[in-house]
Amino acid sequence: MKASRTNLTTVGLMAVAGLVAAIGAGPALVSGADHLDAPTVKTDKRIDITDIYVARRGASRTSLILNVNPLTSPAGAKTAAFRPSALYEWKIDTTGDAIADVAYRIRFGPVATMSDGTVQQSFEIRRATGAAARTNAWSGTRIALGTTTRAGRSPRIATVLGGGSAFAGVRDDPFFFDLVGFTHFKARLLAGSTDEADLFSDFTGTDTFAGTNVSAIVLDVPNAAVGGFGRHIGVWATVSIRQNQQWVQVERMARPAINTVFNNTKAEKEAANRLRPTDDRAFDHSNVIDTLDAIGHVLDVNHRPRYTAAQEEAIANVLLPDVLTFKVGDASGFLNGRRPANDVIDAELSLLSNGQYTSDGVNANDKAFLTVFPYLAAPHL
Amino acid sequence: MNITLVAPRVPRIRAIAVLVAMIAVAVGSQVAVSLLPRNAANPAVAREGPALDAGLAGVDAPTADSTVLRRIHADIAFWSSRLQRQPKDFVSATEWAAADIELARATGDLAAWDEAERATAQALAANPGYGAAVGYRGTVLLALHRFVEARDMARSILAERPGDPFGLSTLGDASLDLGAYADARAAYEALDRTTRSAASLVRLGRLAYVDGQPERAISLTRDASAAAEVEGAQGERLAWYRCQLGTLLASTGDTTGAEATFMAALTADPRSSLARVGLARLEAAAGRLDAAIAPLGEAISIIPLPDTVARRSDLYELRAQPGDARRAADDRATVEAIARLAGANGAVYDRTLAMYLANHGLEPDRAVAIAQKELAIRTDVDGYDAVAWALLAAGRARDADVVMAKALAVGTRDARLLYHAGMIAAALDDGQRARRLLTSALALDATFDPLQVRRARETLAGLP
């Protein structure tokens, strides 16, 4: 949960450089006698990462999932697309320094509308290593060419050079979370409330994302390609767009909810999207401590055990830099990587509250996950 | 929660469209026929000849029940039903508003704007300051001409979150419409600094046009159109940008460039009513009235805006074939009726109605009253122009001249403004000034309004 999820929260994040405009109404003619009815400024959901997942797949492979296009309705599934001019990337640190050593990059072609109203795009995936993996650039070795899967069709699976599979297309949003309840919780927490009944009063157990879809990119690669079996790696995803002949990173995501929970202003959230993980401790350390203190205060008032200062410091150091840590080949799940079925919100609530608050009341996705590639359930249509 | 929303609905009735159809039936207009899906028998269109010249061949005819509209209706049903289950679900309320805005844009249905307004209010009641809802609410308030409310909301957002793009765009748009050009400039420039995008460029282009820098306006709007493509805009959105550019090109006399641009808009969105209105303007200016009337009929069938109906009535008057007088009268009755019916929606069409009345010498005192009421809130260049033009129609040329001076003081180089100023000068027997202004207007853009252009030429010819 973040970017668009943060966009959905009280102080929503905006991938500002990814702003697009919806058209205005009416005749809206410049020389007319009335007003412009100018385009609405809004975020571009196509470059708004909702979640990333990293998990073991069998003994020899690792799956990487990157989702965008939050809140795609059943009716909107037909036309959900990736942004053709954008660069989507997974970054993988295999040496523990929060610097990318491997990058998987994917770009999409123009959107073609089919006779049944569904859309389709071609895609290409490249892999870069070493210094070439650190930048946001369309470089590396081509490892797959494919076509997105149209809504309502069986998954089209592309073969990955060196082993593995690739998929891109609209799927059920695997994330499950009572965002409405959380938003009210956070608003009241920031307002200084310590009344638990008040803080949790709007959690209804309703999964805000039930019945909605995302556009997913799913990539299975050999363990050896991401550091090798048993290696501790850090994974994050970025989206970059072209500005002034350069790739500009406008979106970043790793662990769920980091941006949502710890960054409170739009400027902070926007800045966090443009940073690299090596910047995180300097940028976000105080926000993490402040948030843990705010929750700690609630725990104090309610006679519950809270973290000590040393423990808060240790947690901050675990959470930052913001990368999704994963032991390659390990099947244990979040915080070790993240499987779609993991209830990450419960895990994070528990982590932040010293184990005192343990659930948002939503414990599973609204659709069963597939046991085979591409793992995410078919879209709601 | 102080807003109660209605239950999930069946696909909504296009309220205004239906009203227009009812009115048209009552007055015997062809509008009712043109509202039918294009695959239905449509004798009116058949009588009006080909839609356009060969350049338009192959463009799908618009349908009243397109795939896009079905998708929008499905979205409205989806999000509204979720909201009914969980009234604090600001996400669903916001997405519902977005779908209603899309419907309003596609059909001109003012009821959809109203519903979007209620949905954004519900979203913001549940989650005050929620960015997306703020952005949509700004759009809705502007569309409903609640400019002061939009400006105040934007200021409030910016006080809390300086630099917020939703706040900046809404503040800039509201300020532009209210005639507070310095505020609009500051907001747009800040938006552009935050991130240069199609959204910021098209706004700066609009401002440049108002400032009297049409070349710069064209350059910025061309950049906006290109940026929209890079951003992946398609369909209606891309067509909208191209139509802005096409209109600017037409307004500066580049009819060839304008035609190509409007055709490109139609390629992006075969349903584009804006592109049809733009092409009709060019055809009418070239004297091809049949070829102008047909696309206007199609545009009316897509979005029945009074301005478009009024344009067609003028073309009927100019063409003057048998039956055209009745058609023109029917269209004018429709314009009046739409404006009157829309009155409950905050007088969205007041300025259009005032200009329409003044253009046709109808109820001049009423035209003045409507335009002055608008000017009390919106002191923009078009507000002064509307009052001046209505005053002239009411025989108050000296008063008109004083107000027109305020419009011209803004510096906007626009043929309609120059024409109005020239006609006022002519009424004051200031032949030299009238000649200069009318000549300038026609040299700048002889496409702005075929009926008024004819009057300009007639007036010029009659000057001493």
Chai-1 contact restraints between the chains, C-beta under 6 A:
chainA,res_idxA,chainB,res_idxB,connection_type,confidence,min_distance_angstrom,max_distance_angstrom,comment,restraint_id
A,L8,B,V91,contact,1.0,0.0,6.0,A-B,restraint_1
A,G12,B,G131,contact,1.0,0.0,6.0,A-B,restraint_2
A,V16,B,P165,contact,1.0,0.0,6.0,A-B,restraint_3
A,V16,B,T194,contact,1.0,0.0,6.0,A-B,restraint_4
A,V16,B,T195,contact,1.0,0.0,6.0,A-B,restraint_5
A,A17,B,T195,contact,1.0,0.0,6.0,A-B,restraint_6
A,L19,B,P165,contact,1.0,0.0,6.0,A-B,restraint_7
A,L19,B,T195,contact,1.0,0.0,6.0,A-B,restraint_8
A,L19,B,S197,contact,1.0,0.0,6.0,A-B,restraint_9
A,L19,B,A199,contact,1.0,0.0,6.0,A-B,restraint_10
A,V20,B,E231,contact,1.0,0.0,6.0,A-B,restraint_11
A,A21,B,A198,contact,1.0,0.0,6.0,A-B,restraint_12
A,A21,B,A199,contact,1.0,0.0,6.0,A-B,restraint_13
A,I23,B,E236,contact,1.0,0.0,6.0,A-B,restraint_14
A,I23,B,R237,contact,1.0,0.0,6.0,A-B,restraint_15
A,I23,B,W240,contact,1.0,0.0,6.0,A-B,restraint_16
A,A25,B,A104,contact,1.0,0.0,6.0,A-B,restraint_17
A,A25,B,R105,contact,1.0,0.0,6.0,A-B,restraint_18
A,A25,B,A143,contact,1.0,0.0,6.0,A-B,restraint_19
A,P27,B,L305,contact,1.0,0.0,6.0,A-B,restraint_20
A,P27,B,D307,contact,1.0,0.0,6.0,A-B,restraint_21
A,L29,B,T247,contact,1.0,0.0,6.0,A-B,restraint_22
A,V30,B,Y209,contact,1.0,0.0,6.0,A-B,restraint_23
A,V30,B,Q244,contact,1.0,0.0,6.0,A-B,restraint_24
A,V30,B,T247,contact,1.0,0.0,6.0,A-B,restraint_25
A,V30,B,L248,contact,1.0,0.0,6.0,A-B,restraint_26
A,S31,B,S251,contact,1.0,0.0,6.0,A-B,restraint_27
A,S31,B,D414,contact,1.0,0.0,6.0,A-B,restraint_28
A,A33,B,R351,contact,1.0,0.0,6.0,A-B,restraint_29
A,A33,B,M355,contact,1.0,0.0,6.0,A-B,restraint_30
A,A33,B,D382,contact,1.0,0.0,6.0,A-B,restraint_31
A,D34,B,R351,contact,1.0,0.0,6.0,A-B,restraint_32
A,H35,B,D177,contact,1.0,0.0,6.0,A-B,restraint_33
A,L36,B,R206,contact,1.0,0.0,6.0,A-B,restraint_34
A,A38,B,D173,contact,1.0,0.0,6.0,A-B,restraint_35
A,A38,B,R203,contact,1.0,0.0,6.0,A-B,restraint_36
A,P39,B,A199,contact,1.0,0.0,6.0,A-B,restraint_37
A,T40,B,G135,contact,1.0,0.0,6.0,A-B,restraint_38
A,T40,B,T139,contact,1.0,0.0,6.0,A-B,restraint_39
A,V41,B,G135,contact,1.0,0.0,6.0,A-B,restraint_40
A,V41,B,P165,contact,1.0,0.0,6.0,A-B,restraint_41
A,V41,B,F166,contact,1.0,0.0,6.0,A-B,restraint_42
A,V41,B,S169,contact,1.0,0.0,6.0,A-B,restraint_43
A,V41,B,A199,contact,1.0,0.0,6.0,A-B,restraint_44
A,K42,B,G135,contact,1.0,0.0,6.0,A-B,restraint_45
A,L71,B,E95,contact,1.0,0.0,6.0,A-B,restraint_46
A,S73,B,D75,contact,1.0,0.0,6.0,A-B,restraint_47
A,S73,B,F78,contact,1.0,0.0,6.0,A-B,restraint_48
A,A75,B,R71,contact,1.0,0.0,6.0,A-B,restraint_49
A,A75,B,A74,contact,1.0,0.0,6.0,A-B,restraint_50
A,A75,B,D75,contact,1.0,0.0,6.0,A-B,restraint_51
A,R83,B,G232,contact,1.0,0.0,6.0,A-B,restraint_52
A,P84,B,G232,contact,1.0,0.0,6.0,A-B,restraint_53
A,S85,B,V230,contact,1.0,0.0,6.0,A-B,restraint_54
A,G117,B,T67,contact,1.0,0.0,6.0,A-B,restraint_55
A,V180,B,K88,contact,1.0,0.0,6.0,A-B,restraint_56
A,V180,B,D89,contact,1.0,0.0,6.0,A-B,restraint_57
A,T183,B,N127,contact,1.0,0.0,6.0,A-B,restraint_58
A,T206,B,Q86,contact,1.0,0.0,6.0,A-B,restraint_59
A,T208,B,V91,contact,1.0,0.0,6.0,A-B,restraint_60
A,K266,B,R161,contact,1.0,0.0,6.0,A-B,restraint_61
